[in-house]
Amino acid sequence: MNPYAKLTFFMSLMLGTTITASSNHWVSAWAGLEINTLAIIPLISKSHHPRAIEAAIKYFLVQAAASTLLLFSSMINAWHTGQWDITQLNHPTSSLLLTTAIAMKLGLVPFHFWFP
């Protein structure tokens, strides 16, 4: 892999993590998580081994599903509370969906089947 490309992917990882950690809005937190997802996939699949490609595809599919759950959770919360603020997570359904999405993104049990 080109060293400049590798540097770009690692800088994107740091940028996405910073955006996610410092966000107060659900959409900016989601954008940071998506930047992380798109930056780590080329790093996972840089060796052209079939197992690395399989791991990258599994990672992408699970992360996309978890991102969808996260956006759906924030949308339900905004619908019930009228706010998109992260600190105003009051609805039980959106709390459950957010917990499920975060568990999928982290690879916690029982969502660890994709973990490389």
CYANA upper distance limits for C-alpha pairs under 8 A (distance plus 0.5 A):
  1 MET  CA      5 ALA  CA      7.53
  1 MET  CA      6 LYS  CA      7.22
  1 MET  CA     46 LYS  CA      7.34
  2 ASN  CA      6 LYS  CA      6.76
  3 PRO  CA      7 LEU  CA      6.57
  4 TYR  CA      8 THR  CA      6.61
  5 ALA  CA      9 PHE  CA      6.71
  6 LYS  CA     10 PHE  CA      6.76
  6 LYS  CA     43 LEU  CA      8.12
  7 LEU  CA     11 MET  CA      6.55
  8 THR  CA     12 SER  CA      6.55
  9 PHE  CA     13 LEU  CA      6.70
  9 PHE  CA     39 ALA  CA      5.58
  9 PHE  CA     40 ILE  CA      7.59
  9 PHE  CA     42 PRO  CA      8.46
  9 PHE  CA     43 LEU  CA      8.02
 10 PHE  CA     14 MET  CA      6.87
 10 PHE  CA     39 ALA  CA      7.79
 11 MET  CA     15 LEU  CA      6.60
 12 SER  CA     16 GLY  CA      6.48
 12 SER  CA     35 ILE  CA      7.20
 12 SER  CA     36 ASN  CA      7.36
 12 SER  CA     39 ALA  CA      6.48
 13 LEU  CA     17 THR  CA      6.66
 13 LEU  CA     35 ILE  CA      7.48
 13 LEU  CA     36 ASN  CA      5.57
 13 LEU  CA     39 ALA  CA      6.40
 13 LEU  CA     40 ILE  CA      7.64
 14 MET  CA     18 THR  CA      6.62
 15 LEU  CA     19 ILE  CA      6.62
 15 LEU  CA     32 GLY  CA      8.02
 15 LEU  CA     35 ILE  CA      8.35
 16 GLY  CA     20 THR  CA      6.60
 16 GLY  CA     31 ALA  CA      8.10
 16 GLY  CA     32 GLY  CA      4.66
 16 GLY  CA     33 LEU  CA      6.69
 16 GLY  CA     34 GLU  CA      8.06
 16 GLY  CA     35 ILE  CA      5.63
 16 GLY  CA     36 ASN  CA      5.68
 17 THR  CA     21 ALA  CA      6.55
 17 THR  CA     32 GLY  CA      6.72
 17 THR  CA     33 LEU  CA      7.72
 17 THR  CA     36 ASN  CA      7.34
 18 THR  CA     22 SER  CA      6.53
 18 THR  CA     32 GLY  CA      8.03
 19 ILE  CA     23 SER  CA      6.44
 19 ILE  CA     28 SER  CA      7.47
 19 ILE  CA     29 ALA  CA      7.12
 19 ILE  CA     31 ALA  CA      8.31
 19 ILE  CA     32 GLY  CA      5.58
 20 THR  CA     28 SER  CA      7.32
 20 THR  CA     29 ALA  CA      4.91
 20 THR  CA     30 TRP  CA      7.69
 20 THR  CA     31 ALA  CA      8.01
 20 THR  CA     32 GLY  CA      5.18
 20 THR  CA     33 LEU  CA      6.84
 21 ALA  CA     29 ALA  CA      7.92
 23 SER  CA     28 SER  CA      6.39
 23 SER  CA     29 ALA  CA      6.04
 24 ASN  CA     28 SER  CA      8.01
 24 ASN  CA     29 ALA  CA      8.03
 24 ASN  CA     85 ASP  CA      6.46
 24 ASN  CA     86 ILE  CA      6.13
 24 ASN  CA     87 THR  CA      8.11
 25 HIS  CA     29 ALA  CA      6.91
 25 HIS  CA     84 TRP  CA      6.46
 25 HIS  CA     85 ASP  CA      5.53
 25 HIS  CA     86 ILE  CA      6.18
 26 TRP  CA     30 TRP  CA      6.62
 26 TRP  CA     71 LEU  CA      8.13
 26 TRP  CA     74 SER  CA      6.95
 26 TRP  CA     84 TRP  CA      6.66
 26 TRP  CA     85 ASP  CA      7.05
 26 TRP  CA     86 ILE  CA      6.45
 27 VAL  CA     31 ALA  CA      6.61
 27 VAL  CA     71 LEU  CA      8.21
 28 SER  CA     32 GLY  CA      6.73
 29 ALA  CA     33 LEU  CA      6.86
 30 TRP  CA     34 GLU  CA      6.68
 30 TRP  CA     67 SER  CA      7.46
 30 TRP  CA     70 LEU  CA      8.03
 30 TRP  CA     71 LEU  CA      7.86
 31 ALA  CA     35 ILE  CA      6.69
 32 GLY  CA     36 ASN  CA      6.85
 33 LEU  CA     37 THR  CA      6.75
 33 LEU  CA     67 SER  CA      8.38
 34 GLU  CA     38 LEU  CA      6.61
 34 GLU  CA     67 SER  CA      8.23
 35 ILE  CA     39 ALA  CA      6.56
 36 ASN  CA     40 ILE  CA      6.61
 37 THR  CA     41 ILE  CA      6.88
 37 THR  CA     60 PHE  CA      7.67
 37 THR  CA     63 GLN  CA      7.58
 38 LEU  CA     42 PRO  CA      8.14
 39 ALA  CA     43 LEU  CA      7.72
 40 ILE  CA     44 ILE  CA      6.66
 41 ILE  CA     45 SER  CA      6.78
 41 ILE  CA     56 ALA  CA      6.20
 41 ILE  CA     59 TYR  CA      8.17
 41 ILE  CA     60 PHE  CA      7.73
 42 PRO  CA     46 LYS  CA      6.28
 42 PRO  CA     56 ALA  CA      8.47
 44 ILE  CA     52 ALA  CA      6.90
 44 ILE  CA     53 ILE  CA      8.24
 44 ILE  CA     55 ALA  CA      7.92
 44 ILE  CA     56 ALA  CA      6.41
 45 SER  CA     49 HIS  CA      8.32
 45 SER  CA     52 ALA  CA      5.61
 45 SER  CA     53 ILE  CA      5.80
 45 SER  CA     55 ALA  CA      8.22
 45 SER  CA     56 ALA  CA      6.42
 46 LYS  CA     52 ALA  CA      8.27
 47 SER  CA     52 ALA  CA      7.10
 48 HIS  CA     52 ALA  CA      7.23
 48 HIS  CA     53 ILE  CA      7.40
 49 HIS  CA     53 ILE  CA      7.00
 50 PRO  CA     54 GLU  CA      6.60
 51 ARG  CA     55 ALA  CA      6.58
 52 ALA  CA     56 ALA  CA      6.68
 53 ILE  CA     57 ILE  CA      6.73
 54 GLU  CA     58 LYS  CA      6.67
 55 ALA  CA     59 TYR  CA      6.48
 55 ALA  CA    114 TRP  CA      7.96
 55 ALA  CA    116 PRO  CA      6.53
 56 ALA  CA     60 PHE  CA      6.58
 57 ILE  CA     61 LEU  CA      6.67
 58 LYS  CA     62 VAL  CA      6.65
 58 LYS  CA    114 TRP  CA      6.27
 59 TYR  CA     63 GLN  CA      6.48
 59 TYR  CA    114 TRP  CA      6.84
 59 TYR  CA    115 PHE  CA      7.94
 60 PHE  CA     64 ALA  CA      6.48
 61 LEU  CA     65 ALA  CA      6.74
 62 VAL  CA     66 ALA  CA      6.61
 62 VAL  CA    104 MET  CA      7.55
 62 VAL  CA    105 LYS  CA      7.96
 62 VAL  CA    114 TRP  CA      7.68
 63 GLN  CA     67 SER  CA      6.51
 63 GLN  CA    104 MET  CA      7.84
 63 GLN  CA    105 LYS  CA      6.45
 64 ALA  CA     68 THR  CA      6.69
 65 ALA  CA     69 LEU  CA      6.81
 66 ALA  CA     70 LEU  CA      6.63
 66 ALA  CA    100 THR  CA      8.32
 66 ALA  CA    101 ALA  CA      5.11
 66 ALA  CA    102 ILE  CA      7.68
 66 ALA  CA    104 MET  CA      6.41
 66 ALA  CA    105 LYS  CA      6.66
 67 SER  CA     71 LEU  CA      6.71
 67 SER  CA    101 ALA  CA      7.39
 68 THR  CA     72 PHE  CA      6.57
 69 LEU  CA     73 SER  CA      6.45
 69 LEU  CA     97 LEU  CA      6.82
 69 LEU  CA     98 LEU  CA      7.46
 69 LEU  CA    100 THR  CA      8.31
 69 LEU  CA    101 ALA  CA      6.10
 70 LEU  CA     74 SER  CA      6.74
 70 LEU  CA     97 LEU  CA      7.45
 70 LEU  CA     98 LEU  CA      6.03
 70 LEU  CA    101 ALA  CA      6.08
 70 LEU  CA    102 ILE  CA      8.26
 71 LEU  CA     75 MET  CA      6.55
 72 PHE  CA     76 ILE  CA      6.69
 72 PHE  CA     94 SER  CA      8.43
 72 PHE  CA     97 LEU  CA      8.37
 73 SER  CA     77 ASN  CA      6.69
 73 SER  CA     93 THR  CA      8.09
 73 SER  CA     94 SER  CA      4.98
 73 SER  CA     95 SER  CA      7.72
 73 SER  CA     97 LEU  CA      5.99
 73 SER  CA     98 LEU  CA      6.19
 74 SER  CA     78 ALA  CA      6.52
 74 SER  CA     84 TRP  CA      7.45
 74 SER  CA     94 SER  CA      7.20
 74 SER  CA     98 LEU  CA      8.29
 75 MET  CA     79 TRP  CA      6.53
 75 MET  CA     84 TRP  CA      8.44
 76 ILE  CA     80 HIS  CA      6.80
 76 ILE  CA     91 HIS  CA      8.48
 76 ILE  CA     93 THR  CA      8.30
 76 ILE  CA     94 SER  CA      6.44
 77 ASN  CA     81 THR  CA      6.40
 77 ASN  CA     82 GLY  CA      8.06
 77 ASN  CA     83 GLN  CA      8.00
 77 ASN  CA     84 TRP  CA      7.99
 77 ASN  CA     89 LEU  CA      6.93
 77 ASN  CA     90 ASN  CA      7.68
 77 ASN  CA     91 HIS  CA      6.50
 77 ASN  CA     94 SER  CA      6.15
 78 ALA  CA     82 GLY  CA      5.23
 78 ALA  CA     83 GLN  CA      5.39
 78 ALA  CA     84 TRP  CA      5.83
 79 TRP  CA     83 GLN  CA      8.29
 80 HIS  CA     91 HIS  CA      7.56
 81 THR  CA     88 GLN  CA      8.20
 81 THR  CA     90 ASN  CA      8.07
 81 THR  CA     91 HIS  CA      8.35
 83 GLN  CA     88 GLN  CA      7.68
 84 TRP  CA     88 GLN  CA      8.18
 85 ASP  CA     89 LEU  CA      8.39
 89 LEU  CA     94 SER  CA      7.82
 89 LEU  CA     95 SER  CA      7.05
 90 ASN  CA     94 SER  CA      8.31
 90 ASN  CA     95 SER  CA      7.72
 91 HIS  CA     95 SER  CA      6.74
 92 PRO  CA     96 LEU  CA      6.66
 93 THR  CA     97 LEU  CA      6.73
 94 SER  CA     98 LEU  CA      6.45
 95 SER  CA     99 THR  CA      6.61
 96 LEU  CA    100 THR  CA      6.69
 97 LEU  CA    101 ALA  CA      6.59
 98 LEU  CA    102 ILE  CA      6.63
 99 THR  CA    103 ALA  CA      6.55
100 THR  CA    104 MET  CA      6.67
101 ALA  CA    105 LYS  CA      6.71
102 ILE  CA    106 LEU  CA      6.60
103 ALA  CA    107 GLY  CA      6.41
103 ALA  CA    108 LEU  CA      5.61
103 ALA  CA    109 VAL  CA      8.09
103 ALA  CA    111 PHE  CA      7.21
104 MET  CA    108 LEU  CA      6.90
104 MET  CA    111 PHE  CA      5.78
104 MET  CA    112 HIS  CA      7.88
107 GLY  CA    111 PHE  CA      5.90
107 GLY  CA    112 HIS  CA      4.89
107 GLY  CA    113 PHE  CA      8.14
107 GLY  CA    114 TRP  CA      7.76
107 GLY  CA    115 PHE  CA      6.40
108 LEU  CA    112 HIS  CA      5.82
